[in-house]
């Protein structure tokens, strides 16, 4: 965290008890703890996702994300939609050494929300969380978190975006559960042929099986079409064409390095 790393934040009493993927030091945002803090331009805006192979995505960004990344499901039991951004090694192939995302490619909403997030509290209430480890957070900010007792305009915009993502997560959970309940998920493998003619495993992954989709009765297919699930299903399937592009990207980067 830039220029405030050496000081223990009074937010220790506001510690968020719960793991959050890529949030190393999540705490509840409060005027008391963060009244003099805010955001400054980060020199490495996406360094925090440089060492990951996948990022969660939601159904309403599938149509765009599927143009750039393979979209898979995390597992069979509690499936989550994942945009694959790396293979074999824990390295995001779309973030360079300067912490910048590749130009003209879609950045998943989960990464764009950082360092903000929503966290469940009691009942249906939510609280705003920030990742205090983020190098975008500063005690001498360009944009403060607060304007008086209220969130600043920029902070409110970021929080609103996270709120929209949180709502989309709920519909995504329902979509993934529906796909699971319909028995559409199947394990698959992607490989590449090496120079000596052997097959190298790139990844084992979980995806919708087109043959199982074709076995659904017409009433179920009609329901999936009417609620928008069918377009999401096809977006996930179309995204698998990006495996070859992802492999080619990795091979090019290996040649450069």
N, C-alpha and C positions, 0 to 999 in steps of 0.2 A: 504494500500500500504506500503510495508515494507520499513523502514528506510528513507522514504521521505514523510511520511504522514503529518508531522508537518509543512511542508513547502508548501506554496501556489505556484503551478507551474505557470510558465509564459505562460502556454498553455491556460490560461483563455481566451485569445484573439482568440484561435483556437477552442473554444468550438463547439462541434458538436450539431447542433440544430435538434434533432430528437430522439425519443425513440428507444432503442435497447434492446430487451429481454435479461436480465441477465447482461447487461452492465450498471453499476450504474453511472459511470462517463466517458462517451465516449468523447474523444477529438481527433482531427486530429493529426496524428503523424508528427512531424516536427523537423528538426535539431536544429532550434532556441530554441524550448521549451524542447526538449528531448535529446539534444546532449550528455549529461553526464549521461544518464539513460540507462537502459536495463533490461535484464531478469536475475533472480537468481532462483535457485531451490526452489520451494514452498514446505513447509512442509505439506500443505493441498491442493494439486493440484486441487481437484474437490469440495472444500467446497462451491464454488459459485453456484453449482447446487444441493446442499444437500436438499433444501427445495422446489423442483419443482416436479410435477407429470408427466410432459411431456416435450420432447425436439423435435424441428423441425428436420426432416430428408429430404434428397433429394433422387430422384429416383435411382441414381446410387449407393446408399448404401443400398437399400431395400433388396437385396438378402442376405446380411450379417446381417443387423439389424433384419430381420424377424425371424432369428433363436433364438433370445434372448428376444424380446419385442413384445407386441401387437402394430401394426401400425394402426392408425386410422386417420380420417380426422377431422380437427378442428371444422368445421361447414359446413352448406350447401351453404351459400352465397359466401364466399371467402375461400374455403377449402385449408388447408395446411396439409401436412403429418406430423404426430406427433408420436414419439415413446413413449409409455406409460411406465414410470419408477416408478410410484407410484399410489396408489389408496386410496380413502376416505380422508386420511390426506395429507397435503402438505409436503410429505416426499419422497425423492428419495430412493427407497428400495435397490439401488445398490451402494450407497455412504455411507461409514461408518463414525463413529464419528471422525476419523482421516482425513477425507476429501479425502479418497482414493476410487477409483472405484473398484468394485468387480473384482477379478483377473480372467483372461481368458474370460471376456465378452466384447463384442464390445462396444466401446465408440462412440456415435454419433459425426460426424464431427463438428457440431455446437459447442459442448463443447470443442473439441480439438483445434479449432481455437482460442478460448479465450486466451489471452486478445486482440487479433487482430481481425479486421473485415474490410470489405469494405463498404463504404458509397457512395451513389449516390451524384454527384455534378451536375453541369450544363450539359445539353445534355446527352451524353453517357459516360461522364467522371466519374471516381471513385477516391476516396481518401482512404488512409489507416487510420483506426481509432484504437486507443488503449483504453482500459478501465483502467483509472488511479487508480481506486479503487482496482485493482487486487493485491493480495499479492505476485504475481510473478514479479512485476515491482519494481525495486530498483534504488536508486541513487548511489549505490556501486555494480554494476551488475557483475555477472560472465560472461555474454555475453552482450556487448553493442548493442544498437540499430544501431549505426552508426560506420562505419570505414572510418574516414575522412569525406568527403561530401556524401558518398554513404552509403546505408544500409549495415550492416555487413552480412556476408554469412548466418549465422543462421537466422537473421531477414528476409533476402530475401527469404529463404526457407519457413519460416512461412507465409510470405506475399503471396508467390506463392500458397501455400496450400489454403489460404483464397480466392485467386483469382479463383482457381479451384472450390471451393465450391460455390462461387458467380455465376460462369457460370452454375453450376448444378442447382442452384436455379431457373434460368430462364427456364430451361427445365422442372423442377418440377412444376413451375407455369402453364406452358402450359399443362402438364399432368393432373394436378388437374382440370383445366378449361375444358379439354376434358371430363373427367369423369363426371363433373357437367353437361355439355351440353348434354351428352348422357343419363342423368337421371338415372345414376347407383347408386347414393347415397341413403342411407336409414338409419333411426335412429334405433339403437339397444340397448339392455340392457344386462348387465352381472350381475348375482346374485350368491350367495352361500347359501347353506342350513345350518342354524345354528343348535346348539345342540338340541334346542327344536323343530326342524322340520320346523321352519318358514323360509321364504326367505328374505335374506338381500341384498339390492341393493348395488352393488359394483360400477357400473358406467353406465351412459348413454353415448353412443358414436355414431359417424357417420362412416359408413363403406360402401364399395361396396356391393351391394345385388347380390348374385349369381344368383337368379332367374331372375333378370333384365338383367344380363349379358347373360343368356341363351336365352333371347328374342331378342337379337340383330341379325340383318340379317347377312348373311355370308360375304357380301362385307365389312361391317363395322368390323367384326371380323378379316378379312384378313388384313385390314388396320392397326388394332391394333397390329396384329402379326408382320407385316412388319416393323413398326416403333418402336417396342420394348415395346409398352405399355402393351401388353397382359401379358408378363412375369412380369411386375411391378404389374399388377392387381392381378395375382395369388400369388405373394409374399405378397401383402397386405392381401389377404384372408388367406393364410397359416399362417400368423403371429398371427391370432386370436386364434390359439391353445395355445398361450402363456398366455392367460388370466388365465387359471387354474394354470399355473406355478407361475404367479405373485401373485395370491391369496395365494397359498401355501407358497411362500416366505414371504409374509406379516404375515401370521399366525405363521410361525416359529420364525420370529423376535419378534412378540408379546410375544411368549412363553419365549424367552430368556430374554426379558426386563421386 
